[in-house]
Amino acid sequence: ALHGAGSSIAQLLQVRVYITDIALWPQFNEMYAQWAGDAKPARAVVPVPVLHYGCLLEVEATALAGT
């Protein structure tokens, strides 16, 4: 979605992660670190009881538009 909007990981401003089982956090955090690389946007973790369609997590992100 970032690339489709002419943006990139480097232009992320904020990421919010909704997660149904906080025990999954270490696994997600490892994958996130590899994906985000040197980008360090503000990040929030929100434990939730359930997500649509049985998903275990949902990621919401805000980034600068491409120029």
C-alpha positions as CSV (number, residue, x, y, z in Angstrom):
1,A,0.0,0.0,0.0
2,L,2.9,2.4,0.8
3,H,4.5,1.9,-2.6
4,G,1.1,2.1,-4.4
5,A,0.7,5.6,-2.8
6,G,4.1,6.7,-3.8
7,S,5.4,6.4,-0.3
8,S,7.8,4.0,1.5
9,I,8.8,2.5,4.8
10,A,11.2,5.3,5.4
11,Q,8.3,7.8,5.3
12,L,6.2,6.1,8.0
13,L,5.2,8.4,10.8
14,Q,3.2,6.1,13.1
15,V,2.2,2.4,13.3
16,R,-0.5,1.0,15.5
17,V,-0.7,-2.8,16.0
18,Y,-3.8,-4.5,17.3
19,I,-3.0,-7.9,18.7
20,T,-5.3,-10.6,20.1
21,D,-2.6,-12.5,22.1
22,I,0.2,-10.4,23.6
23,A,2.2,-13.7,23.8
24,L,2.6,-13.3,20.0
25,W,4.4,-10.0,20.4
26,P,8.0,-11.3,20.4
27,Q,7.4,-13.1,17.1
28,F,5.7,-10.1,15.5
29,N,8.3,-7.7,16.8
30,E,11.1,-9.7,15.2
31,M,9.3,-9.7,11.8
32,Y,8.5,-6.0,12.2
33,A,12.2,-5.1,12.9
34,Q,13.3,-7.0,9.8
35,W,10.6,-5.3,7.7
36,A,11.0,-1.8,9.0
37,G,14.8,-1.8,9.0
38,D,16.2,1.6,10.1
39,A,12.8,3.2,10.0
40,K,11.7,4.1,13.6
41,P,8.1,5.5,13.4
42,A,6.1,6.0,16.6
43,R,4.5,2.7,17.5
44,A,1.7,1.6,19.7
45,V,0.5,-1.9,20.7
46,V,-3.1,-2.4,21.4
47,P,-4.2,-5.7,23.0
48,V,-7.7,-6.6,21.8
49,P,-10.0,-9.6,22.5
50,V,-10.9,-10.4,18.9
51,L,-10.4,-9.1,15.4
52,H,-12.5,-9.5,12.2
53,Y,-12.2,-12.8,10.2
54,G,-10.3,-14.5,13.0
55,C,-7.1,-12.5,12.4
56,L,-4.4,-12.5,15.1
57,L,-3.2,-9.0,14.4
58,E,-4.0,-5.9,12.4
59,V,-1.6,-3.1,11.5
60,E,-2.6,0.5,10.9
61,A,0.0,2.9,9.6
62,T,0.3,6.6,8.7
63,A,3.0,7.8,6.3
64,L,4.0,10.9,4.4
65,A,2.8,10.9,0.8
66,G,5.3,10.4,-2.0
67,T,6.7,13.5,-3.7
